[in-house]
Amino acid sequence: MGIVRLGKMHLRWCMECNLPILETEECAVCGSHTKQVEMTPPGEARPGFAHDLDFVRNLLDVQFGPGSGELVLPNDQIFLMSKVPGIDKMEEVIGKGEVLGTLRYDLGKGWMFVMRMTSARALQGALRKGMVIADDGAVAPVLNSNNLMAPGVAGCADGIVKGDEVIIADKQMRAIATGTAKMDSAEMRLRGKGVAVKTRWSAAASDPVALKGERTWDLAVEANRGLVESKVSEAVKFVHDVMSKNRLPAAVSFSGGKDSLACLLISRDAGLDLPVFFIDTGLEFPETVEYVRQMGEMYHLKLIVEKAPENAFYGNLEYFGPPGRDYRWCCKTNKLGPTVAAIMKHFPGGVVSFIGQRRYESEQRAEKPRVWKNPWTPGQIGASPIQNWTALHVWLYIFLRKAPYNPWYERGLDRIGCYLCPASDLAELEMIGQQDGPLKKWDEYLLAYAEKRGLPENWRRLGLWRWRRVPPSVIEELTRNGIPADTLKRDQEKAAKQQSTKLVLRMQEGFSPCIMGYSIEGAFSRELDLEQVHKVLSMAGFVEYSVAEGWCTVENITVFQEGALIGKGKEQERIKEKIETVRRLVVKAEECVGCGVCVARCKEGALMLDRGKITVDMGRCIHCSECIEPCPAISFGDTTFDF
């Protein structure tokens, strides 16, 4: 995948102290010049916790032999992990001032550690697995970034399989390159034709460099204290400036993650005791809910907890189907809806919310301003004190203030959210599934959903439910890794049976000699609840209706209880626009999930929820149409998955 630059790369390293240094070219501890760490953008380095490092060590032991992990990642040093763009989870492991290798999860295959030269040198003299010895005549071409050809193989370890990551050594057993085996051990030893190892990194043979040990995160915090405190001072000033420019009450949005924790700590450093919002989506880790409760007690927070309705997620699956990265209806029903409800309840006149948003998280967030108005929640002004911080700025601040953080960070997750979020990598979902937690119910649902709709086992097993339209790059990756494309196809007969209950509008259109104008006749795929529909149609204009006779009309568009629709007009494009508005409103009325987003958008107070569905006070409605969208019922539907 392509390089994603979201901001300046801030990570540097003091080689004398063997510590990470942010931004500054001079080490605050020893005065030495710091070096820029050459890493892949966006540069989101975070601490390597014990779980992370033990996982990498165990993987190194499997790939290169027992003890390899400790040699590459000694226990007396600190290391960082930095997420980089990939098909699934991929993180660079950073230490000793450089990238030591890449931890990569391959769909359909599993985990792999991609070695770099510093790590390869650490195994010199101890390497027992994954080693290929180059003949003297092959060393120079390999150092010149050429592949190691089969005739240039002087020997190799047993058990190498095509696709393994290997280390190329000279006859003195000194590492000169790393790469991917293109043959297994037996074929390499034949020294026939072809590429034996596709080289990735190469460098002249040298001894491993020894750096200072007994390194801890406490030392790293002290080395960066001045820089972190200056960032905090700027953020505190920003908070006060935003509050002075916006004469609204203020609050902190707290999700239980590290970024919102940093915002909370900044508000405390600013001398403020602001209310703290926690939106319990109903899909939170139990540990997250407990952590938020404990933080409330520890810091004596004015905690405002708004919980999504009990059936906000599982109750809406029947209509929407599984959420996806390109189909995030659950964000509207389980997060946005409760957020709107909380703001209306506690801050009806509006609120400034300090939110832990950072530019280094995504391209979308990099493009957002530091202060913005939320289009989904009228009355809310969002502001991010940490917009230009990297993850390591956040973590050093948390460590500096000795604040407790969510326990899931020490279990391998780099971001905390809903436990079944489709934005999660498959590697993360597998990691969550290995621990006692709520994923069992979700997995059972996916099994039943796939069976009912003719979806293959690989759809669930490989996490393809995370997209409505699976990206070609994912399909290509699976094919490369030995997953046949025909195992990703649905049973079309079963799929067809699922279409009958969807609310679909089919239309016929054309010139009508009877009215000397344009007409559209159509029909919805099922009978309509006209009592509900006629009220919602008033969002678009004055409605004439007769529930007893089974019809209602708005803007010359008539809808009938049995589902028929008739539209008439002089201008073809205008009548099409009106038909589309009516179609959206019928869907809104029939498929409302009770999220409450439109309620907050109505300045006239004409909208309310009645038994979980939107209803309109037709006496107060001014037909402005401002409340029609955004609406999850209109935006999303249980359409077919496209393989």
C-alpha positions as CSV (number, residue, x, y, z in Angstrom):
1,M,0.0,0.0,0.0
2,G,1.1,3.6,-0.6
3,I,2.9,5.8,1.9
4,V,0.5,8.0,3.9
5,R,2.0,11.3,5.1
6,L,-0.2,13.0,7.7
7,G,2.3,15.4,9.3
8,K,5.9,16.0,10.3
9,M,7.9,12.9,11.4
10,H,8.9,13.7,15.0
11,L,10.7,10.6,16.3
12,R,14.4,11.0,16.9
13,W,16.9,8.9,19.0
14,C,19.7,9.7,21.4
15,M,22.3,7.0,20.5
16,E,24.3,7.9,23.7
17,C,21.4,7.4,26.0
18,N,19.7,4.8,23.8
19,L,16.3,6.6,24.3
20,P,13.6,7.9,22.0
21,I,13.5,11.7,21.7
22,L,10.6,13.7,20.2
23,E,11.3,16.7,18.0
24,T,14.4,18.1,19.6
25,E,17.8,17.7,17.9
26,E,19.7,17.8,21.3
27,C,19.2,15.3,24.0
28,A,18.0,17.0,27.2
29,V,19.9,14.4,29.3
30,C,23.4,14.2,27.8
31,G,23.4,17.0,25.3
32,S,24.3,14.7,22.4
33,H,22.9,15.4,18.9
34,T,19.9,13.2,18.2
35,K,19.3,11.3,15.0
36,Q,16.1,11.1,12.9
37,V,14.6,7.7,13.0
38,E,14.0,6.6,9.4
39,M,10.6,5.0,9.6
40,T,7.5,4.6,7.4
41,P,5.0,7.4,7.6
42,P,2.7,8.4,9.2
43,G,5.1,8.0,12.1
44,E,2.7,6.8,14.8
45,A,5.1,5.2,17.2
46,R,3.9,3.9,20.5
47,P,5.5,2.1,23.4
48,G,6.1,-1.6,23.0
49,F,4.4,-3.1,26.0
50,A,5.4,-6.4,27.5
51,H,2.7,-8.3,25.6
52,D,3.8,-6.8,22.3
53,L,7.5,-7.6,22.8
54,D,6.9,-11.1,24.2
55,F,4.7,-11.8,21.1
56,V,7.5,-10.7,18.8
57,R,10.2,-12.6,20.7
58,N,8.1,-15.8,20.5
59,L,7.6,-15.3,16.8
60,L,11.4,-14.7,16.3
61,D,12.0,-18.0,18.2
62,V,9.7,-19.8,15.9
63,Q,11.2,-18.3,12.7
64,F,14.9,-18.3,13.6
65,G,15.3,-20.7,16.6
66,P,15.0,-20.6,20.4
67,G,16.7,-17.5,22.0
68,S,16.5,-15.4,18.9
69,G,13.8,-13.1,20.3
70,E,15.9,-12.2,23.3
71,L,18.9,-11.5,21.2
72,V,17.0,-9.1,18.9
73,L,14.9,-7.5,21.6
74,P,16.9,-7.6,24.9
75,N,14.8,-7.2,28.1
76,D,17.0,-4.3,29.3
77,Q,16.0,-2.0,26.5
78,I,12.9,-0.2,25.4
79,F,11.2,-0.6,22.0
80,L,8.5,1.1,20.1
81,M,5.8,-0.2,17.7
82,S,4.6,2.0,14.8
83,K,1.6,1.0,12.7
84,V,2.1,1.3,8.9
85,P,-0.3,1.0,6.0
86,G,-1.0,-2.6,5.0
87,I,-3.7,-5.0,3.9
88,D,-4.1,-6.1,7.6
89,K,-2.1,-5.3,10.7
90,M,1.5,-4.3,10.2
91,E,3.8,-2.6,12.6
92,E,7.4,-1.6,12.5
93,V,9.4,-2.5,15.6
94,I,11.8,0.3,16.5
95,G,14.8,0.3,18.8
96,K,18.5,1.3,18.9
97,G,17.6,4.3,16.7
98,E,16.2,2.4,13.8
99,V,13.5,0.0,12.5
100,L,14.6,-3.5,13.5
101,G,11.9,-5.2,11.5
102,T,8.2,-5.4,10.6
103,L,5.6,-7.4,12.4
104,R,3.1,-8.4,9.6
105,Y,-0.2,-10.3,9.6
106,D,-0.9,-12.0,6.2
107,L,-4.5,-12.9,5.5
108,G,-4.9,-16.6,5.3
109,K,-1.4,-17.3,6.6
110,G,-0.8,-15.6,9.9
111,W,2.0,-13.7,11.5
112,M,5.5,-13.0,10.1
113,F,8.5,-11.0,11.3
114,V,10.3,-9.3,8.4
115,M,13.9,-8.9,9.5
116,R,16.2,-5.9,8.9
117,M,19.9,-5.9,9.1
118,T,20.5,-4.7,12.7
119,S,18.3,-7.6,13.9
120,A,20.0,-10.1,11.5
121,R,23.4,-9.1,12.9
122,A,22.2,-9.6,16.5
123,L,21.7,-13.3,15.5
124,Q,25.3,-13.8,14.2
125,G,26.9,-16.8,15.7
126,A,23.6,-18.0,17.2
127,L,21.4,-18.5,14.1
128,R,20.2,-22.1,13.6
129,K,17.0,-21.6,11.6
130,G,16.1,-19.6,8.5
131,M,19.8,-19.1,7.4
132,V,21.0,-19.3,3.8
133,I,24.8,-19.2,3.2
134,A,26.0,-17.4,0.1
135,D,29.0,-18.5,-1.9
136,D,31.9,-16.1,-2.0
137,G,31.1,-15.1,-5.6
138,A,27.5,-14.3,-4.8
139,V,28.2,-11.9,-1.9
140,A,29.0,-8.8,-4.1
141,P,25.8,-9.2,-6.2
142,V,23.7,-9.6,-3.1
143,L,25.3,-6.5,-1.5
144,N,24.4,-4.7,-4.7
145,S,20.7,-5.4,-4.0
146,N,20.5,-8.4,-6.4
147,N,18.6,-11.6,-5.5
148,L,20.6,-14.7,-4.3
149,M,20.4,-17.1,-7.2
150,A,20.4,-20.9,-6.7
151,P,23.9,-21.4,-8.0
152,G,25.2,-19.0,-5.4
153,V,23.9,-21.0,-2.5
154,A,26.7,-22.6,-0.5
155,G,24.4,-24.1,2.1
156,C,21.2,-23.5,4.1
157,A,19.4,-24.5,7.3
158,D,17.0,-27.4,7.3
159,G,13.2,-26.7,7.2
160,I,13.2,-23.6,5.0
161,V,9.9,-23.4,3.1
162,K,9.1,-21.2,0.1
163,G,7.8,-17.9,1.4
164,D,9.8,-18.0,4.7
165,E,11.7,-14.9,5.8
166,V,15.4,-15.8,5.9
167,I,18.8,-14.3,6.6
168,I,21.6,-14.5,4.0
169,A,25.1,-14.9,5.6
170,D,28.5,-15.2,4.1
171,K,30.8,-18.2,4.8
172,Q,32.0,-16.5,8.0
173,M,28.4,-16.6,9.2
174,R,28.0,-12.8,9.1
175,A,24.7,-11.4,8.0
176,I,24.8,-9.6,4.6
177,A,21.1,-9.6,3.6
178,T,17.5,-10.5,4.5
179,G,14.7,-11.6,2.2
180,T,12.1,-14.1,1.2
181,A,12.9,-17.7,0.3
182,K,11.7,-18.6,-3.2
183,M,12.7,-22.3,-2.8
184,D,12.6,-24.7,0.1
185,S,15.8,-26.1,1.6
186,A,16.0,-29.2,-0.6
187,E,15.7,-27.2,-3.8
188,M,18.3,-24.7,-2.7
189,R,20.8,-27.4,-2.1
190,L,20.5,-28.6,-5.7
191,R,22.0,-25.3,-6.8
192,G,20.1,-25.4,-10.0
193,K,18.4,-22.5,-11.8
194,G,16.3,-19.7,-10.5
195,V,16.0,-17.3,-7.5
196,A,16.8,-18.9,-4.2
197,V,16.1,-15.8,-2.0
198,K,14.5,-12.5,-3.1
199,T,16.5,-10.0,-1.1
200,R,14.9,-7.1,0.7
201,W,17.6,-5.5,2.8
202,S,21.4,-5.8,2.4
203,A,24.5,-4.3,4.0
204,A,28.2,-5.2,4.3
205,A,29.1,-7.6,7.0
206,S,29.8,-6.0,10.4
207,D,29.6,-6.7,14.1
208,P,26.4,-5.8,16.0
209,V,26.5,-2.5,17.8
210,A,26.2,-2.5,21.6
211,L,24.1,0.3,23.1
212,K,23.5,1.3,26.7
213,G,21.2,-1.1,28.6
214,E,19.0,-0.8,31.7
215,R,16.7,1.5,29.7
216,T,13.2,2.2,31.1
217,W,10.2,4.3,30.1
218,D,10.8,6.4,33.2
219,L,14.1,7.4,31.7
220,A,12.4,8.2,28.3
221,V,9.8,10.3,30.1
222,E,12.5,12.4,31.8
223,A,14.4,12.8,28.6
224,N,11.3,14.2,27.0
225,R,9.8,16.1,30.0
226,G,10.6,19.6,28.7
227,L,9.1,18.9,25.3
228,V,6.0,17.3,26.7
229,E,5.3,20.1,29.2
230,S,5.6,22.7,26.4
231,K,3.1,20.7,24.3
232,V,0.8,20.6,27.3
233,S,1.2,24.4,27.9
234,E,0.1,25.1,24.3
235,A,-2.8,22.7,24.6
236,V,-4.0,24.4,27.9
237,K,-3.8,27.8,26.2
238,F,-5.8,26.4,23.3
239,V,-8.5,25.1,25.7
240,H,-8.9,28.5,27.4
241,D,-8.9,30.3,24.0
242,V,-11.6,28.1,22.6
243,M,-13.8,28.6,25.7
244,S,-13.4,32.4,25.6
245,K,-14.3,32.6,21.9
246,N,-17.3,30.3,22.3
247,R,-19.6,31.4,25.1
248,L,-21.0,27.9,25.6
249,P,-20.7,25.3,28.4
250,A,-17.8,22.9,27.9
251,A,-17.3,19.2,28.4
252,V,-14.7,16.5,27.7
253,S,-15.6,13.5,25.6
254,F,-14.1,10.4,27.2
255,S,-14.1,7.1,25.4
256,G,-11.8,5.2,27.7
257,G,-8.9,5.4,25.1
258,K,-5.6,7.1,25.4
259,D,-6.4,10.2,23.3
260,S,-9.5,11.1,25.2
261,L,-7.5,10.4,28.4
262,A,-4.9,13.0,27.3
263,C,-7.7,15.5,26.7
264,L,-9.1,14.8,30.1
265,L,-5.7,15.4,31.7
266,I,-5.2,18.6,29.8
267,S,-8.5,19.9,31.1
268,R,-7.3,19.1,34.6
269,D,-4.0,20.8,33.9
270,A,-5.9,23.8,32.7
271,G,-7.5,24.1,36.2
272,L,-10.9,23.1,34.9
273,D,-13.4,20.6,36.4
274,L,-15.5,20.0,33.3
275,P,-18.3,17.5,32.9
276,V,-17.1,14.3,31.2
277,F,-19.2,12.5,28.6
278,F,-18.9,8.7,28.2
279,I,-21.1,7.2,25.5
280,D,-21.6,3.5,26.3
281,T,-22.4,2.1,22.9
282,G,-23.4,-1.3,24.3
283,L,-20.4,-2.7,22.3
284,E,-17.7,-1.6,24.7
285,F,-15.2,-4.0,26.3
286,P,-16.4,-4.7,29.9
287,E,-12.9,-3.5,31.0
288,T,-13.5,-0.2,29.3
289,V,-16.8,0.4,31.2
290,E,-15.1,-0.5,34.5
291,Y,-12.1,1.6,33.7
292,V,-14.3,4.7,33.1
293,R,-16.1,4.1,36.3
294,Q,-12.8,3.8,38.2
295,M,-11.5,7.0,36.6
296,G,-14.6,8.8,37.7
297,E,-14.0,7.8,41.3
298,M,-10.2,8.5,41.2
299,Y,-10.5,12.0,39.7
300,H,-13.9,12.8,41.2
301,L,-15.3,13.4,37.7
302,K,-18.7,14.9,36.9
303,L,-19.4,11.8,34.7
304,I,-22.3,11.9,32.3
305,V,-22.9,8.4,31.0
306,E,-25.3,7.9,28.1
307,K,-26.0,4.3,27.1
308,A,-27.3,3.2,23.8
309,P,-30.7,1.4,23.8
310,E,-30.5,-2.3,24.6
311,N,-31.3,-3.4,21.1
312,A,-29.5,-0.6,19.3
313,F,-27.1,-3.0,17.6
314,Y,-28.4,-6.5,17.7
315,G,-32.0,-5.3,17.2
316,N,-31.0,-3.5,14.0
317,L,-29.0,-6.3,12.5
318,E,-32.1,-7.8,10.9
319,Y,-32.5,-4.7,8.8
320,F,-28.9,-3.4,8.2
321,G,-26.9,-6.6,8.4
322,P,-23.3,-6.6,9.6
323,P,-21.6,-3.2,9.7
324,G,-18.6,-2.7,7.4
325,R,-15.7,-0.3,6.9
326,D,-17.7,1.1,4.0
327,Y,-21.0,0.7,5.8
328,R,-20.8,2.0,9.4
329,W,-24.5,2.2,10.3
330,C,-23.6,1.2,13.9
331,C,-21.8,4.5,14.5
332,K,-25.1,6.3,13.9
333,T,-27.3,4.0,16.0
334,N,-25.0,3.2,18.9
335,K,-22.8,6.3,19.2
336,L,-24.3,9.2,17.4
337,G,-27.8,8.6,18.6
338,P,-26.8,8.5,22.3
339,T,-24.5,11.5,21.8
340,V,-27.3,13.6,20.5
341,A,-29.6,12.4,23.3
342,A,-26.9,13.4,25.9
343,I,-26.3,16.8,24.4
344,M,-30.0,17.6,24.2
345,K,-30.6,16.4,27.7
346,H,-27.6,18.2,29.4
347,F,-26.7,21.0,27.0
348,P,-29.8,22.0,25.0
349,G,-28.3,25.3,24.2
350,G,-25.1,23.8,22.7
351,V,-21.7,22.7,24.1
352,V,-18.0,22.8,23.3
353,S,-16.7,19.3,23.4
354,F,-13.0,18.7,23.8
355,I,-12.2,15.6,21.8
356,G,-9.1,13.4,21.5
357,Q,-8.8,13.7,17.7
358,R,-5.3,13.6,16.1
359,R,-4.1,14.3,12.6
360,Y,-1.8,11.2,12.6
361,E,-4.8,8.8,13.0
362,S,-6.1,9.0,9.5
363,E,-6.2,11.1,6.3
364,Q,-9.7,12.2,7.1
365,R,-8.7,13.5,10.5
366,A,-5.5,15.1,9.1
367,E,-7.8,17.3,6.9
368,K,-10.1,18.4,9.7
369,P,-9.5,21.7,11.5
370,R,-8.6,21.9,15.1
371,V,-12.1,23.4,15.9
372,W,-15.2,22.4,13.9
373,K,-18.9,22.3,14.0
374,N,-20.4,18.8,14.0
375,P,-22.9,18.4,11.2
376,W,-24.5,15.3,12.8
377,T,-25.0,17.0,16.2
378,P,-26.2,20.6,15.9
379,G,-25.2,22.7,18.8
380,Q,-21.9,20.8,19.4
381,I,-18.6,22.5,18.6
382,G,-15.7,20.1,18.6
383,A,-12.2,21.1,19.6
384,S,-9.0,19.0,19.7
385,P,-6.2,20.2,22.0
386,I,-4.0,17.3,20.8
387,Q,-4.7,17.6,17.0
388,N,-1.0,17.8,16.1
389,W,0.3,15.2,18.7
390,T,1.6,11.8,17.7
391,A,0.8,8.7,19.7
392,L,4.1,8.9,21.5
393,H,3.4,12.5,22.6
394,V,0.2,11.2,24.1
395,W,1.8,8.2,25.8
396,L,4.7,10.2,27.3
397,Y,2.2,12.7,28.7
398,I,0.2,9.9,30.3
399,F,3.3,8.3,31.7
400,L,4.5,11.7,33.0
401,R,1.2,12.2,34.8
402,K,1.2,8.6,36.0
403,A,-2.4,8.3,34.9
404,P,-4.1,4.8,34.7
405,Y,-4.9,3.7,31.2
406,N,-7.2,1.1,29.6
407,P,-5.9,-2.4,30.3
408,W,-6.4,-3.5,26.7
409,Y,-3.4,-1.5,25.6
410,E,-1.2,-4.0,27.4
411,R,-3.0,-6.9,25.7
412,G,-2.0,-6.0,22.2
413,L,-4.4,-3.4,21.0
414,D,-3.2,0.0,19.8
415,R,-6.7,1.6,19.6
416,I,-9.7,1.0,21.9
417,G,-13.2,1.1,20.6
418,C,-16.1,-1.3,20.1
419,Y,-15.0,-4.9,20.4
420,L,-16.4,-5.9,17.0
421,C,-15.6,-2.7,15.1
422,P,-15.2,-3.5,11.4
423,A,-12.3,-1.0,11.3
424,S,-10.3,-3.5,13.3
425,D,-7.8,-5.7,11.6
426,L,-8.4,-9.4,11.4
427,A,-5.3,-9.8,13.5
428,E,-6.8,-7.7,16.3
429,L,-10.2,-9.5,16.1
430,E,-8.3,-12.8,16.5
431,M,-6.4,-11.4,19.4
432,I,-9.7,-10.3,21.1
433,G,-11.3,-13.7,20.4
434,Q,-8.5,-15.5,22.1
435,Q,-9.5,-13.9,25.4
436,D,-12.7,-14.3,27.4
437,G,-15.0,-11.7,26.0
438,P,-18.1,-10.8,24.1
439,L,-17.0,-11.9,20.6
440,K,-18.6,-15.3,21.0
441,K,-22.1,-13.9,20.5
442,W,-21.0,-11.9,17.5
443,D,-19.3,-15.0,16.0
444,E,-22.5,-17.0,16.4
445,Y,-24.5,-14.3,14.7
446,L,-22.0,-14.2,11.7
447,L,-22.3,-18.0,11.4
448,A,-26.1,-17.9,11.2
449,Y,-26.1,-14.9,8.9
450,A,-23.6,-16.5,6.5
451,E,-25.6,-19.8,6.4
452,K,-28.9,-18.0,5.7
453,R,-27.5,-16.0,2.9
454,G,-25.3,-18.5,1.2
455,L,-22.0,-16.8,2.2
456,P,-18.9,-19.1,2.3
457,E,-17.1,-20.0,5.5
458,N,-14.1,-17.8,4.5
459,W,-16.4,-14.8,4.6
460,R,-16.6,-15.1,8.3
461,R,-13.2,-16.8,9.1
462,L,-11.2,-14.2,7.1
463,G,-13.2,-11.2,8.3
464,L,-14.6,-10.4,4.9
465,W,-17.8,-9.3,6.7
466,R,-15.9,-6.0,7.4
467,W,-16.8,-4.8,3.9
468,R,-19.9,-4.6,1.8
469,R,-17.7,-4.6,-1.2
470,V,-14.5,-6.4,-0.5
471,P,-11.5,-4.4,-2.0
472,P,-9.7,-6.0,-4.9
473,S,-6.4,-5.7,-3.0
474,V,-7.8,-8.0,-0.3
475,I,-9.0,-10.6,-2.8
476,E,-5.6,-10.4,-4.5
477,E,-3.8,-10.9,-1.2
478,L,-5.9,-13.9,-0.3
479,T,-5.3,-15.4,-3.8
480,R,-1.5,-14.9,-3.4
481,N,-1.7,-16.7,0.0
482,G,-3.4,-19.7,-1.4
483,I,-7.1,-19.0,-0.8
484,P,-9.0,-19.9,-4.0
485,A,-11.3,-17.1,-5.3
486,D,-14.2,-19.6,-5.7
487,T,-14.2,-20.1,-1.9
488,L,-15.2,-16.4,-1.6
489,K,-18.4,-16.7,-3.6
490,R,-21.9,-16.7,-2.2
491,D,-24.7,-19.2,-2.9
492,Q,-26.8,-17.1,-5.3
493,E,-30.0,-19.2,-4.8
494,K,-29.9,-18.6,-1.0
495,A,-29.0,-14.9,-1.5
496,A,-32.0,-14.4,-3.8
497,K,-34.4,-15.5,-1.1
498,Q,-33.2,-12.6,1.1
499,Q,-34.4,-9.9,-1.3
500,S,-38.1,-10.3,-0.7
501,T,-38.4,-8.3,2.5
502,K,-36.4,-5.3,1.4
503,L,-38.2,-1.9,0.9
504,V,-37.5,-1.2,-2.7
505,L,-39.2,1.3,-5.1
506,R,-39.5,0.1,-8.7
507,M,-40.7,2.8,-11.2
508,Q,-42.0,3.3,-14.7
509,E,-41.8,6.7,-16.2
510,G,-42.7,8.7,-19.3
511,F,-44.9,11.3,-21.0
512,S,-48.6,11.0,-20.2
513,P,-51.1,12.2,-22.8
514,C,-53.8,12.2,-20.2
515,I,-52.2,15.0,-18.1
516,M,-50.1,16.5,-21.0
517,G,-47.1,16.2,-18.8
518,Y,-44.6,13.9,-17.2
519,S,-45.7,11.0,-15.0
520,I,-44.0,8.3,-12.9
521,E,-45.8,5.3,-11.6
522,G,-44.1,3.0,-9.2
523,A,-44.5,0.6,-6.4
524,F,-42.8,-0.1,-3.1
525,S,-42.0,-3.8,-2.5
526,R,-44.3,-4.1,0.4
527,E,-47.4,-2.5,2.1
528,L,-46.7,0.7,4.0
529,D,-47.7,1.9,7.4
530,L,-49.5,5.0,6.2
531,E,-50.1,6.4,9.7
532,Q,-46.4,6.6,10.1
533,V,-45.5,7.6,6.6
534,H,-47.9,10.5,6.2
535,K,-46.5,12.3,9.2
536,V,-42.9,11.9,8.1
537,L,-43.8,13.1,4.6
538,S,-44.6,16.4,6.1
539,M,-40.9,17.1,6.4
540,A,-41.0,17.8,2.6
541,G,-44.2,19.8,2.5
542,F,-47.9,20.1,3.3
543,V,-49.5,16.6,3.3
544,E,-53.0,15.8,2.2
545,Y,-54.1,12.4,3.4
546,S,-56.8,9.9,4.2
547,V,-55.6,7.1,6.3
548,A,-59.1,5.5,6.0
549,E,-58.9,5.6,2.2
550,G,-55.2,4.6,2.3
551,W,-53.5,7.5,0.5
552,C,-51.4,10.6,1.2
553,T,-50.1,13.3,-1.2
554,V,-47.2,15.7,-0.9
555,E,-45.8,17.9,-3.7
556,N,-48.0,16.2,-6.3
557,I,-46.6,12.8,-5.3
558,T,-49.2,10.3,-4.0
559,V,-48.4,7.3,-2.0
560,F,-50.9,4.5,-1.3
561,Q,-51.0,2.1,1.6
562,E,-50.5,-1.0,-0.6
563,G,-47.2,0.6,-1.8
564,A,-48.2,2.2,-5.1
565,L,-46.8,5.6,-6.0
566,I,-47.8,8.2,-8.6
567,G,-46.0,11.3,-9.5
568,K,-47.0,14.0,-12.0
569,G,-45.5,17.2,-13.2
570,K,-44.6,19.4,-16.1
571,E,-40.8,19.2,-15.7
572,Q,-39.1,15.8,-15.9
573,E,-36.1,16.5,-13.7
574,R,-38.1,18.3,-11.1
575,I,-40.6,15.5,-10.6
576,K,-37.7,13.0,-10.4
577,E,-36.2,15.1,-7.6
578,K,-39.5,15.1,-5.7
579,I,-39.9,11.3,-6.2
580,E,-36.5,10.7,-4.7
581,T,-37.3,12.9,-1.7
582,V,-40.5,11.0,-1.1
583,R,-38.7,7.7,-1.5
584,R,-36.2,8.7,1.1
585,L,-38.9,9.8,3.5
586,V,-40.9,6.6,3.1
587,V,-37.7,4.6,3.9
588,K,-37.1,7.0,6.9
589,A,-40.6,6.3,8.2
590,E,-40.7,2.6,7.6
591,E,-37.1,1.7,8.7
592,C,-36.5,4.2,11.5
593,V,-34.2,2.8,14.1
594,G,-34.9,5.5,16.7
595,C,-31.4,7.0,16.8
596,G,-32.7,10.5,17.4
597,V,-30.3,12.3,15.2
598,C,-33.1,14.1,13.3
599,V,-34.8,15.1,16.5
600,A,-31.7,17.3,17.4
601,R,-31.8,18.9,14.0
602,C,-35.3,20.3,14.3
603,K,-35.2,23.8,15.6
604,E,-39.0,24.0,15.8
605,G,-39.3,21.1,18.3
606,A,-41.6,19.3,15.9
607,L,-39.9,15.9,16.0
608,M,-40.0,13.3,18.8
609,L,-39.6,9.6,19.3
610,D,-42.7,7.5,19.9
611,R,-42.2,3.8,20.7
612,G,-38.8,3.9,19.1
613,K,-39.9,5.5,15.9
614,I,-39.7,9.1,14.6
615,T,-43.0,11.0,14.6
616,V,-43.8,14.6,13.5
617,D,-46.0,17.2,15.2
618,M,-47.6,18.4,11.9
619,G,-48.8,21.6,13.6
620,R,-45.3,22.7,14.4
621,C,-43.4,21.4,11.3
622,I,-42.5,24.1,8.9
623,H,-41.5,21.7,6.1
624,C,-37.9,22.9,5.9
625,S,-36.5,19.5,5.1
626,E,-33.4,20.1,7.3
627,C,-34.2,17.0,9.3
628,I,-34.4,14.5,6.4
629,E,-30.7,13.6,6.5
630,P,-28.3,12.5,7.8
631,C,-30.3,9.3,8.6
632,P,-28.9,5.8,9.0
633,A,-32.2,4.3,7.7
634,I,-31.7,6.2,4.4
635,S,-28.0,5.8,4.1
636,F,-27.7,2.1,4.9
637,G,-29.6,-1.0,4.1
638,D,-29.1,-4.8,4.1
639,T,-27.9,-4.9,0.5
640,T,-25.9,-7.9,-0.9
641,F,-22.2,-8.3,-0.4
642,D,-20.2,-7.8,-3.5
643,F,-17.3,-10.2,-4.0
